[in-house]
Every structure is written in structure tokens, then in C-alpha cells.
């Protein structure tokens, strides 16, 4: 299985997955930290992939998702967006509703 197929499999196998720099406990960028905190504030159980520890994922995920930056959040196989979109959804109270569908 090539790396793009592996990424697609991770997205499919996890109801909620966050591709981020670092981990939720030790984020390596402010955007990743804010996104993980928004998911945690919604009490969502989510998988994550540290793209800094997985350079193949970091290089290939933008090709799979057509989204150039990190973090990236997928819910039910669909790209929700990055930090700005996730925070906007959280502040509007919409993120919780989206996560509840997972």
C-alpha cells in the first residue's frame, strides 16, 4: 500500500482524525494546539497523526486532501478544515454538532 492509500485508510478508519504538528499533549505549533484544544473542549475522542514524525504523511496529505496547510481535521471521512475553520465552527457552536455525527 502506498502512502496516499495509507492516509486515505487512516481517514476512513477513524471517525475523527487530526493531522497536526506534534501531539495533542505536546503540540509543536500554535495552530495545531488551538485545533486540538477545540476538539478536546467538545469532549471529542479523536485519533491524531503527528506529521512532523511522519514526513511522508506531511508531504502527501495535501495531495490527498487538496488542502495545503496543517492542521487538518477530518470527520466521517470529510475534510472539515484547518485551524481557522475549526475555531470558527467551535465559536459558533457548530463544531460540537459536527463531531456528534461521528
Secondary structure, DSSP 8 states (H G I E B T S, - for coil): --HHHHHHHHHHH-SEEEEESB-SSSBSSHHHHHHHHHHHHTT---EEEETTT-HHHHHHHHHHHS--SS-EEEETTEEEESHHHHHHHHHTTHHHHHHHT-
